[in-house]
């Protein structure tokens, strides 16, 4: 069965298509620089870092120390990693595979 997101809609589809159109890290920086506030971008990056550390079974205290994330943020990301739509897992597995291929 295909995944049906609760976020789906015309504008969400446009956003996803825009992200998929990006081809380089520089293009990502340019797009996100225009799209997001600095705090939004930093928060998103922090969540991905937290997800990777949780995926690698690191302890909350180490995650907080390394990322500055609050226990509430870590808990929320952990719920998504464990019980979410598998978006973090999909991305983290691909990042790990790409790192192995290099």
Secondary structure, DSSP 8 states (H G I E B T S, - for coil): -----TT-SHHHHHHHHHHHH--SHHHHHHHHHHHS-HHHHHHHHHHHHHHHHHHTT--HHHHHHHH---HHHHHHHHHHHHHS-SHHHHHHHHHHHHHHH-
